[in-house]
Amino acid sequence: MTSSSACPPDNQPVLLGLQDAAIGGHETCSFDTNKIGGLPDCPLQLTMLYPVCGVCSCPLIHLVQVYCPLEGSPFHRVFNVFACGREGCRGNSERWKVLRSQYLDPQVGKKQEFSDLQKEISSARDWCEEADDWGINDEAEAQGDSARHLLTTDATRVSTSEAECTDNFQNLSLSEAGKGLVLPLSCIVLPSHHISVVDEEDYTGCVDVNHAQKLLKEYQQREGVDVEQLVSESFSAKGEQEKYEKSQIKTRDLVFHQFKKRISVCQEQILRYSWKGQPLFITSPPTSFPDVVPRCCVCGSGRVYEFQLMPALISILTHLDKSLLLEFGTVLVYTCEKSCWPSGQSTPLEEFPFIQEDPDERYFR
């Protein structure tokens, strides 16, 4: 990847989620399916109580499901994002919920035990040169997938037993005990679509660096400002408040311009994924932003940016349900940097969504 201001500054790969084919009524999904709408597919080893709005206490609407195991981890890992689509709850962060579910595949554990045993035997007998015969390299490759495979859209990987279980737990209600999804007596379920995943760089390539630099230079000359200084002041909690207030409007305009420029090459993107990468803000975050994102409530670790929902998702959701009242600029999801999962954990863990309002809603309509 060519280094430029138009590319992620830390060269972290960015994956884009795009709306794909509709999921038919007879098509089964599993927790490793990326999708819009439908019901969340909770691993049967867990119990997910369908979340309710923190404002009106009504059942939330399931917006997206994102399957994203981390490289080298034996855990299946899935996020489900929910929001309230009612008029009275608009603009309140309590209307959003992000749940993280993890499931340790027992087959992975067995393979790891076998691999450890093989290594001991191999070391004792000096059989290192024959490691390929024991499948060690295959195991390493399985745990060393590239960032491109952090998300997967291969719906054909659902086994027959998993498909049957999915049908079973999607029909649960509050009166039924057991593992899986526990639904309220009534909730809005949006029609479901698959989410396809592409690499941002492969899909579009980085925008022309020279053109971007030219635009930046023209902006600085026209406004008579130093962009780097403005951005630095807007992010620095130690900056003088008076200088920040003077530059706030211009900085906000610049951040919005950068946001529009970045997504212009693929305006249909509904999701951006880059674990520990750089978020794409639509407006300048508050100077106290590091303090806005809370630490993990389970292990106390810091949270890192993982993915965000994009404006194009709004038109898709409102098309699926015209009564849905949902507006946002972007929703940035921050997750536990250790992706902690306590032993014996039986319910999904809650992560932190940071909602930025759209400063120019007409641009996306």
C-alpha positions, 0 to 999 in steps of 0.5 A, a space after each residue: 500500500 502506498 503511503 499517503 494522507 488518503 490511506 490509513 496512516 498506520 497502514 492497517 488494512 481496511 475491509 469494506 462491507 457491501 450489501 449482497 443478496 437477500 437471504 430467503 425465508 428457507 435459507 439458514 444462517 449461522 453465527 459466522 454469517 455477515 448480514 444485515 437485519 434478520 435475527 442475531 445468530 447466537 452460538 448455542 453454547 451461549 444465551 443471548 437475551 434480546 436487548 431492549 432500548 435504554 430509553 423506552 424499554 422496547 425491543 431493539 432492532 437488529 441491524 447488522 451481524 459481523 463475524 470477525 475472528 482474530 488472527 491466531 485466536 481459537 475463538 469464533 467471534 461475532 458482533 451484533 449491533 442493535 438500535 431503537 427506531 422510534 421517534 422519541 429515542 432519536 439522538 440518545 446513545 442509550 438506544 444503541 447496543 453492541 454485543 460481542 459473542 465468542 465461542 471456543 471451537 472444541 475441534 480447535 482445542 483438540 487439534 491444539 492438544 494434538 499439536 502440542 503432543 506432537 511437538 514434544 515427540 518431535 523434539 524428543 526424537 529430533 523429527 523436526 524435519 518431518 513436521 509437515 507429516 504431523 500437520 503442524 504447518 496446516 495448523 499454523 496456516 489455519 491460525 495465521 490467516 491474513 487480515 482479509 479473512 478477519 471477516 468471512 462471507 462463506 455461508 456454505 460453511 454452515 454444517 447441517 447440524 448448525 443449520 438445524 440448531 439455528 432454526 431451533 433457537 430463532 423460535 425461542 421466546 421468553 418462556 422457553 429455557 435453554 441456550 441460544 437466542 431468547 426473544 421477547 414476545 414481539 420485536 421488529 425483524 428486518 428482512 435480511 441480506 448478506 454482507 459481502 466483504 472487499 478490501 478497500 485497497 483492492 476495490 478502489 485503490 488509494 485516491 490520487 495522492 497528488 490530487 489530494 495534496 493539491 486540494 489540501 494546499 488550495 484549502 489552506 490558501 483559501 482559508 488561511 489556516 494551517 491544517 495540521 495545526 488545526 487538527 492537532 489543536 482539535 484533538 489536544 486536550 491540553 490546547 488552549 480553549 480559545 484557540 480551539 473554539 476559533 478553529 472548531 468550525 473550520 476543523 469540523 468542515 475539514 474532517 467532514 470533507 476528508 470523510 466524504 473524500 474517503 468514501 467517495 470511491 465506494 459510497 455504497 459501503 455500509 461498514 468499515 472494518 480495521 481492528 486497531 486501525 484508524 476510525 474515519 470520523 465524520 466530525 471532529 471528536 471531542 477533545 476529551 475523546 480518550 476519556 469518552 471511550 470507557 475501559 472494558 467493564 470485564 477485565 479493565 483493559 482499554 478499548 480499541 477501534 474495530 469497525 463502524 457503520 456508514 451512512 449508506 446503511 441508513 437508506 438500506 434499512 429504511 427501504 427494508 422498513 419505511 417506519 424505521 426512524 434511524 439517523 446517524 453520521 457514523 457509528 464507531 464501535 470500540 472493543 476490548 483490546 484483549 477481546 477478553 472472554 472469562 472462563 464459563 462466560 455464558 452470555 454475550 459481552 457489551 461493547 461501546 458504540 460512539 455515535 456521531 451525528 451527520 452534519 449534512 444529512 442532505 449529502 447522503 439522501 
